[in-house]
């Protein structure tokens, strides 16, 4: 048998060619995982956003043209396989971001998580921007303590994939109120909802809205100036609710008249400082997991 070096090299080259032809897809995918950074379109959108805000403390110092990979910028999370921006956190970790928020962020079409808590990133009327309701892949939205006035835009009801929503105001402020929360019923996957310290005194049908939000597991309505919890709801779609906080709402009616006693899934129930009175209903015995 001829074992010359030339023939051995040819055999290795033939084997390599065969391997690449049999497994081209797997090889290409591996290369993408290793080399992919953020997309040019999304990087330009983030830079356009930065130009329109007041970053007085230079929290976004890593956001600049010379830093090509926006996946390495502060507050940005990317999908490792595609390089698309899936998370944008401009909230608590920043000192203070203000001025008009740019719709250029809509170029982040794959965004799944957005946090603007404690920021002043509002629209030109100093309200929560309506275009936030256009992120069709968003699952988590945190707007806690935003320094914007007025109501949350009903356009948030377009976020059909939303699972986690926090609109709560700081305990020291009640600058925002909600007169209509019916748009919540258009969020079939919503499981976590925080509305504490918002003024909901005008929302008389809030128990009905809650009962028509089927995936809710966590609901915080503490200190919302709710007008009443007395309502009979024969049909409850909310059967997964585990955490319900209604504390510091001054209802002033019999506790037995509350709408939620037939939700047997509740594990935590807070009715402190609600001025409810009278005996508890027999239905309380069905809440075998409840505490609080």
C-alpha positions as CSV (number, residue, x, y, z in Angstrom):
1,X,0.0,0.0,0.0
2,X,1.3,3.5,-0.9
3,X,1.5,5.7,2.3
4,X,3.0,8.7,0.6
5,X,2.4,12.1,2.3
6,X,0.8,13.5,-0.9
7,X,-1.9,10.9,-1.0
8,X,-2.5,11.3,2.8
9,X,-3.2,15.0,2.4
10,X,-5.6,14.4,-0.5
11,X,-7.5,11.9,1.6
12,X,-7.9,14.5,4.4
13,X,-9.1,17.1,1.9
14,X,-11.7,14.7,0.5
15,X,-12.9,13.8,4.0
16,X,-13.3,17.5,4.9
17,X,-15.2,18.2,1.7
18,X,-17.6,15.3,2.4
19,X,-18.2,16.5,6.0
20,X,-19.0,20.0,5.0
21,X,-21.5,18.8,2.3
22,X,-23.3,16.5,4.7
23,X,-23.5,18.9,7.7
24,X,-23.6,22.4,6.1
25,X,-26.6,23.7,8.2
26,X,-25.3,22.7,11.6
27,X,-21.9,24.2,10.8
28,X,-23.4,27.5,9.6
29,X,-25.6,27.8,12.6
30,X,-22.6,27.3,15.0
31,X,-20.8,30.0,13.2
32,X,-23.7,32.4,13.7
33,X,-23.9,31.7,17.4
34,X,-20.2,32.6,17.8
35,X,-20.0,35.7,15.6
36,X,-23.4,37.4,15.6
37,X,-23.6,40.8,17.3
38,X,-26.5,43.3,17.2
39,X,-28.0,44.2,13.9
40,X,-27.1,47.5,12.2
41,X,-30.8,48.6,12.1
42,X,-31.3,48.1,15.8
43,X,-28.0,49.8,16.8
44,X,-28.9,52.8,14.8
45,X,-32.4,52.9,16.4
46,X,-30.8,52.9,19.9
47,X,-28.4,55.7,18.9
48,X,-31.3,57.8,17.6
49,X,-33.1,57.2,20.8
50,X,-30.1,58.3,22.9
51,X,-29.7,61.6,20.9
52,X,-33.3,62.6,21.9
53,X,-32.9,62.2,25.7
54,X,-31.2,64.0,28.5
55,X,-28.6,61.7,30.0
56,X,-27.2,64.1,32.6
57,X,-25.3,61.4,34.5
58,X,-23.9,59.8,31.3
59,X,-25.5,56.4,32.3
60,X,-25.5,55.4,28.6
61,X,-21.8,56.1,28.1
62,X,-21.4,52.7,26.5
63,X,-23.9,53.7,23.8
64,X,-21.7,55.2,21.0
65,X,-20.7,54.7,17.4
66,X,-17.3,53.3,18.2
67,X,-18.8,50.5,20.3
68,X,-20.2,48.4,17.4
69,X,-21.9,45.6,19.2
70,X,-24.9,47.1,21.0
71,X,-25.5,43.7,22.7
72,X,-22.6,44.8,25.0
73,X,-24.2,48.1,25.9
74,X,-25.6,48.9,29.4
75,X,-29.3,47.9,29.7
76,X,-29.4,45.8,26.5
77,X,-30.1,42.1,26.3
78,X,-29.8,40.2,23.0
79,X,-30.7,36.8,21.7
80,X,-27.5,34.9,21.5
81,X,-28.4,33.1,18.3
82,X,-29.9,36.0,16.3
83,X,-28.3,39.1,17.7
84,X,-31.7,40.8,18.0
85,X,-32.3,43.1,21.0
86,X,-34.9,41.3,23.2
87,X,-34.5,43.3,26.4
88,X,-34.2,47.0,27.1
89,X,-33.8,48.2,30.7
90,X,-33.7,52.0,31.1
91,X,-35.1,52.1,34.6
92,X,-33.9,51.8,38.2
93,X,-30.2,51.4,37.5
94,X,-30.0,54.8,35.7
95,X,-29.7,58.0,37.6
96,X,-32.4,59.9,35.7
97,X,-33.3,59.8,32.0
98,X,-35.7,62.4,30.8
99,X,-37.1,64.2,27.7
100,X,-39.2,62.9,24.8
101,X,-38.9,59.2,24.1
102,X,-38.2,58.5,20.4
103,X,-40.4,56.2,18.3
104,X,-37.1,55.0,16.8
105,X,-37.3,52.2,19.4
106,X,-40.0,50.6,17.2
107,X,-37.2,49.2,15.1
108,X,-36.6,46.8,18.0
109,X,-39.2,44.5,16.5
110,X,-38.1,41.5,18.6
111,X,-38.2,43.3,22.0
112,X,-39.7,41.1,24.7
113,X,-38.9,43.0,27.9
114,X,-39.0,46.8,28.5
115,X,-38.4,48.6,31.7
116,X,-38.7,52.4,32.0
117,X,-39.3,52.6,35.7
118,X,-38.5,55.8,37.5
119,X,-37.7,57.5,34.2
120,X,-39.0,60.7,32.7
121,X,-39.2,59.3,29.2
122,X,-42.6,60.6,28.2
123,X,-44.2,61.8,25.0
124,X,-44.3,65.5,24.0
125,X,-47.4,66.0,26.2
126,X,-45.6,64.4,29.1
127,X,-47.8,61.3,29.0
128,X,-46.9,57.7,28.7
129,X,-46.2,57.2,24.9
130,X,-48.9,55.5,22.9
131,X,-46.4,53.8,20.7
132,X,-45.5,51.4,23.5
133,X,-48.6,49.5,22.5
134,X,-46.9,48.6,19.2
135,X,-44.2,46.2,20.4
136,X,-46.1,43.1,19.3
137,X,-43.6,40.6,20.9
138,X,-43.5,42.3,24.3
139,X,-44.1,39.9,27.3
140,X,-42.8,42.1,30.2
141,X,-43.5,45.9,30.6
142,X,-42.5,47.8,33.7
143,X,-43.5,51.5,34.0
144,X,-43.4,51.7,37.8
145,X,-42.8,55.2,39.0
146,X,-42.6,56.9,35.6
147,X,-42.7,60.7,35.9
148,X,-45.5,61.0,33.3
149,X,-49.0,62.4,33.8
150,X,-52.4,61.2,32.7
151,X,-53.7,57.8,32.0
152,X,-51.9,54.7,30.7
153,X,-52.7,54.6,27.0
154,X,-55.4,52.0,26.1
155,X,-53.1,51.0,23.2
156,X,-51.3,48.8,25.7
157,X,-54.3,46.5,25.1
158,X,-52.7,45.6,21.8
159,X,-49.8,43.8,23.5
160,X,-51.4,40.4,23.1
161,X,-48.3,38.5,24.3
162,X,-48.0,40.5,27.5
163,X,-47.6,38.4,30.7
164,X,-46.2,40.9,33.2
165,X,-47.4,44.5,33.5
166,X,-46.5,47.1,36.2
167,X,-48.0,50.5,36.1
168,X,-47.8,51.3,39.8
169,X,-47.0,54.8,41.1
170,X,-44.6,55.5,44.0
171,X,-46.2,55.5,47.4
172,X,-45.5,59.3,47.7
173,X,-47.3,60.2,44.5
174,X,-50.8,59.9,42.9
175,X,-50.2,61.9,39.8
176,X,-51.6,59.3,37.5
177,X,-55.2,58.0,37.4
178,X,-57.0,55.4,35.3
179,X,-60.5,56.0,34.3
180,X,-60.7,53.0,32.0
181,X,-59.1,49.6,32.4
182,X,-61.3,47.7,30.0
183,X,-58.3,47.3,27.6
184,X,-56.9,44.8,30.1
185,X,-59.4,42.2,28.9
186,X,-57.5,42.1,25.6
187,X,-54.4,40.6,27.3
188,X,-55.2,36.9,27.4
189,X,-51.7,35.9,28.7
190,X,-51.4,38.5,31.5
191,X,-50.5,36.8,34.7
192,X,-48.9,39.6,36.8
193,X,-50.5,43.0,37.2
194,X,-49.4,45.8,39.5
195,X,-51.5,49.0,39.7
196,X,-50.9,50.1,43.3
197,X,-51.1,53.8,44.2
198,X,-52.9,54.7,41.0
199,X,-56.2,56.5,41.4
200,X,-58.9,54.1,40.1
201,X,-61.8,55.9,41.9
202,X,-63.6,56.3,38.6
203,X,-63.4,52.7,37.5
204,X,-66.7,51.3,38.8
205,X,-66.5,48.0,36.8
206,X,-63.1,47.0,37.9
207,X,-64.2,43.6,39.4
208,X,-65.8,42.7,36.1
209,X,-62.6,43.6,34.2
210,X,-60.5,41.5,36.6
211,X,-62.9,38.6,36.2
212,X,-62.5,38.7,32.4
213,X,-58.7,38.5,32.5
214,X,-58.3,34.8,32.6
215,X,-54.6,34.2,33.2
216,X,-54.2,36.5,36.2
217,X,-52.2,35.0,39.0
218,X,-50.9,38.1,40.8
219,X,-52.9,41.3,41.3
220,X,-51.9,44.3,43.3
221,X,-54.6,47.0,43.7
222,X,-53.5,48.4,47.0
223,X,-54.2,52.1,47.8
224,X,-56.1,52.7,44.5
225,X,-59.1,54.6,45.9
226,X,-61.3,51.8,44.6
227,X,-65.0,52.8,45.1
228,X,-66.3,49.4,46.1
229,X,-65.6,45.6,46.1
230,X,-69.3,44.8,46.5
231,X,-70.4,42.9,43.4
232,X,-72.0,39.7,42.4
233,X,-70.2,38.0,39.6
234,X,-71.9,34.7,38.6
235,X,-69.3,33.9,35.9
236,X,-65.7,34.1,36.9
237,X,-63.1,33.6,34.2
238,X,-60.3,34.4,36.6
239,X,-59.7,31.0,38.1
240,X,-55.9,31.1,38.5
241,X,-55.6,34.1,40.8
242,X,-53.2,33.3,43.7
243,X,-52.2,36.8,45.1
244,X,-54.8,39.5,45.6
245,X,-53.9,42.7,47.5
246,X,-56.8,45.2,48.0
247,X,-55.4,46.8,51.1
248,X,-55.8,50.5,51.9
249,X,-59.0,50.9,49.8
250,X,-61.7,52.2,52.0
251,X,-64.7,50.2,50.9
252,X,-67.0,50.6,53.9
253,X,-69.5,47.8,53.1
254,X,-70.1,44.3,54.4
255,X,-67.1,42.0,53.8
256,X,-69.5,39.2,52.7
257,X,-70.6,41.2,49.7
258,X,-67.2,41.2,48.0
259,X,-66.9,39.6,44.6
260,X,-63.9,37.4,45.1
261,X,-65.0,34.8,47.6
262,X,-65.6,32.1,45.0
263,X,-62.1,32.2,43.6
264,X,-60.7,29.1,45.4
265,X,-57.2,29.4,43.9
266,X,-56.3,32.4,46.1
267,X,-53.3,31.8,48.3
268,X,-52.7,35.3,49.6
269,X,-55.4,37.8,50.3
270,X,-54.8,41.3,51.9
271,X,-57.8,43.2,53.1
272,X,-56.1,45.3,55.7
273,X,-57.3,48.9,56.1
274,X,-60.3,48.5,53.9
275,X,-63.1,49.3,56.5
276,X,-64.9,46.2,55.5
277,X,-67.2,45.0,58.3
278,X,-69.5,42.1,59.3
279,X,-69.1,38.4,59.3
280,X,-67.1,36.5,56.7
281,X,-69.1,34.4,54.2
282,X,-69.1,30.6,54.3
283,X,-67.3,30.7,51.0
284,X,-64.1,31.7,52.9
285,X,-63.9,28.0,53.9
286,X,-63.3,27.1,50.2
287,X,-60.1,29.1,50.1
288,X,-58.1,26.3,51.7
289,X,-54.7,27.7,50.5
290,X,-55.3,31.3,51.6
291,X,-53.1,33.3,54.0
292,X,-52.6,36.9,54.9
